[in-house]
Amino acid sequence: MNNEIIQLAGIVLIALCVLVQTILMLAIFIGLGKGLRALKEQVDDMKTSVMPTVEKTQALLEKTSRFVDDSNGFVERMGPKVEAAAADVAAFVSGVRKQAADVEVALGEILLKVEKQSSRIDNMFSGTLDAVDKASLFVTQTVGKPVRQLSGLLAGFKAAVESFRINDHPIREREVRDERDGNDMFV
């Protein structure tokens, strides 16, 4: 019975360790999810702040082109200024596109890193479960086999003691047999 308590305590300890590790892995996973959501919100905020500027720039270009079509004289006067403004706007849009591409590349790298880390966590978790499984199998084999052997030895010892005890008291054996025989004959 003492070995059973030790074995039970070992199994409970292993189960607690697995539970704590599972909780830690879950906390890491939740933290990564929150970080990704926050990053996505920041990218969305950046998109919402940049896109109105691009749309306003396009509207400005459309208004400027209509205005140029309406008045040739005005175009001759304003032509160089409009061209400079259009070049500035084109440079601005080009810069915005480049920044958007940089953000997309950075997000791609972050997603790759998150995927690698989640794969790594999955491998660690699988390895831990495999190790716990091997440890429990080892404990079962190392504790169970000697316990079965000891149980067999004790059963043999008990049988030998009973045999000696019955042989030492032949009168007692007859009394037990007579009692059994008498009980069977009662009607």
C-alpha positions as CSV (number, residue, x, y, z in Angstrom):
1,M,0.0,0.0,0.0
2,N,2.9,2.4,0.7
3,N,4.2,1.8,-2.9
4,E,0.8,2.6,-4.2
5,I,0.8,5.9,-2.4
6,I,4.2,6.8,-3.8
7,Q,3.1,5.8,-7.3
8,L,-0.1,7.8,-7.0
9,A,1.9,10.9,-5.7
10,G,4.3,10.6,-8.6
11,I,1.5,10.4,-11.1
12,V,-0.3,13.4,-9.4
13,L,3.0,15.4,-9.5
14,I,3.5,14.6,-13.2
15,A,-0.1,15.6,-13.9
16,L,0.3,18.9,-12.1
17,C,3.5,19.6,-14.1
18,V,1.7,18.9,-17.4
19,L,-1.2,21.1,-16.3
20,V,1.1,24.0,-15.4
21,Q,3.0,23.7,-18.6
22,T,-0.3,23.6,-20.6
23,I,-1.5,26.8,-18.8
24,L,1.8,28.5,-19.7
25,M,1.6,27.5,-23.3
26,L,-2.0,28.7,-23.5
27,A,-1.0,32.1,-21.9
28,I,1.8,32.5,-24.5
29,F,-0.6,31.6,-27.3
30,I,-3.2,34.2,-26.0
31,G,-0.5,36.8,-25.7
32,L,0.6,36.2,-29.3
33,G,-3.0,36.5,-30.5
34,K,-3.5,39.8,-28.7
35,G,-0.2,41.2,-30.1
36,L,-1.3,40.3,-33.6
37,R,-4.7,41.9,-33.2
38,A,-3.1,45.1,-31.9
39,L,-0.6,45.1,-34.8
40,K,-3.5,44.6,-37.3
41,E,-5.4,47.5,-35.7
42,Q,-2.4,49.8,-36.1
43,V,-2.0,48.8,-39.7
44,D,-5.7,49.5,-40.3
45,D,-5.5,52.8,-38.6
46,M,-2.5,53.7,-40.8
47,K,-4.5,52.7,-43.9
48,T,-7.5,54.8,-42.8
49,S,-5.2,57.8,-42.2
50,V,-3.3,57.5,-45.5
51,M,-6.2,56.6,-47.9
52,P,-8.2,59.9,-47.4
53,T,-5.0,61.8,-48.3
54,V,-4.6,59.8,-51.5
55,E,-8.3,60.3,-52.4
56,K,-8.1,64.0,-51.8
57,T,-5.0,64.1,-54.0
58,Q,-6.8,62.3,-56.7
59,A,-9.8,64.6,-56.4
60,L,-7.4,67.6,-56.5
61,L,-5.8,66.2,-59.7
62,E,-9.3,65.8,-61.3
63,K,-10.3,69.3,-60.3
64,T,-7.0,70.7,-61.6
65,S,-7.4,68.9,-64.9
66,R,-11.0,70.2,-65.4
67,F,-9.9,73.6,-64.5
68,V,-7.1,73.5,-67.1
69,D,-9.5,72.3,-69.8
70,D,-11.9,75.2,-69.1
71,S,-9.4,78.0,-69.5
72,N,-6.3,77.9,-71.8
73,G,-5.1,81.3,-70.6
74,F,-5.2,80.1,-67.0
75,V,-3.4,77.0,-68.0
76,E,-0.6,79.0,-69.6
77,R,-0.2,81.0,-66.4
78,M,-0.7,78.1,-64.0
79,G,0.8,75.3,-66.1
80,P,4.2,75.2,-64.4
81,K,2.7,75.5,-61.0
82,V,0.3,72.6,-61.7
83,E,3.0,70.5,-63.1
84,A,5.1,71.1,-60.0
85,A,2.2,70.3,-57.8
86,A,1.4,67.1,-59.8
87,A,5.0,66.1,-59.6
88,D,4.9,66.6,-55.8
89,V,1.7,64.7,-55.6
90,A,3.1,61.9,-57.7
91,A,6.2,61.8,-55.5
92,F,3.9,61.8,-52.4
93,V,1.8,58.9,-53.8
94,S,4.9,57.0,-54.8
95,G,6.3,57.5,-51.2
96,V,3.0,56.3,-49.8
97,R,3.0,53.2,-52.0
98,K,6.6,52.5,-51.0
99,Q,5.7,52.8,-47.3
100,A,2.6,50.6,-47.9
101,A,4.9,48.0,-49.5
102,D,7.3,48.2,-46.6
103,V,4.5,47.7,-44.1
104,E,3.3,44.7,-46.1
105,V,6.8,43.2,-46.1
106,A,7.1,43.9,-42.4
107,L,3.7,42.2,-41.7
108,G,4.7,39.3,-43.8
109,E,7.9,38.9,-41.8
110,I,6.0,39.2,-38.5
111,L,3.5,36.6,-39.7
112,L,6.3,34.2,-40.6
113,K,7.9,34.7,-37.2
114,V,4.5,34.1,-35.5
115,E,4.0,30.9,-37.6
116,K,7.5,29.7,-36.7
117,Q,7.0,30.4,-33.0
118,S,3.6,28.7,-33.0
119,S,5.1,25.7,-34.8
120,R,7.9,25.7,-32.3
121,I,5.4,25.9,-29.4
122,D,3.5,23.0,-31.0
123,N,6.7,20.9,-31.3
124,M,7.6,21.7,-27.7
125,F,4.2,20.8,-26.4
126,S,4.2,17.6,-28.4
127,G,7.7,16.7,-27.1
128,T,6.6,17.4,-23.6
129,L,3.5,15.2,-23.9
130,D,5.7,12.4,-25.5
131,A,8.2,12.8,-22.6
132,V,5.4,12.6,-20.0
133,D,4.0,9.5,-21.8
134,K,7.4,7.9,-21.8
135,A,8.0,8.8,-18.1
136,S,4.6,7.4,-17.1
137,L,5.4,4.2,-19.0
138,F,8.8,3.9,-17.4
139,V,7.3,4.5,-13.9
140,T,4.6,1.9,-14.6
141,Q,7.1,-0.6,-15.7
142,T,9.7,0.0,-13.0
143,V,7.2,0.2,-10.2
144,G,4.6,-2.3,-11.5
145,K,6.9,-5.2,-12.2
146,P,8.6,-5.3,-8.7
147,V,5.2,-4.9,-7.1
148,R,3.8,-7.9,-9.0
149,Q,6.9,-9.9,-8.1
150,L,6.6,-9.0,-4.5
151,S,2.9,-9.8,-4.5
152,G,3.6,-13.2,-6.0
153,L,6.3,-13.8,-3.3
154,L,3.9,-12.8,-0.6
155,A,1.2,-15.1,-2.0
156,G,3.6,-18.0,-2.0
157,F,4.8,-17.2,1.5
158,K,1.2,-17.0,2.7
159,A,0.4,-20.3,1.1
160,A,3.4,-21.9,2.7
161,V,2.5,-20.5,6.1
162,E,-1.1,-21.8,5.7
163,S,0.2,-25.2,4.7
164,F,2.5,-25.4,7.7
165,R,-0.2,-24.2,10.0
166,I,-2.6,-26.8,8.8
167,N,0.0,-29.5,9.0
168,D,0.9,-28.5,12.6
169,H,-2.7,-28.8,13.8
170,P,-4.2,-32.0,12.4
171,I,-7.0,-31.9,15.0
172,R,-8.0,-28.4,14.0
173,E,-8.1,-29.5,10.4
174,R,-10.5,-32.3,11.3
175,E,-12.7,-30.0,13.2
176,V,-12.9,-27.6,10.3
177,R,-13.7,-30.5,7.9
178,D,-16.3,-31.8,10.3
179,E,-17.9,-28.4,10.6
180,R,-18.0,-28.1,6.8
181,D,-19.4,-31.5,6.4
182,G,-22.0,-31.0,9.1
183,N,-23.2,-27.7,7.5
184,D,-23.6,-29.4,4.2
185,M,-25.7,-32.1,5.6
186,F,-28.2,-29.9,7.4
187,V,-31.7,-30.0,5.9
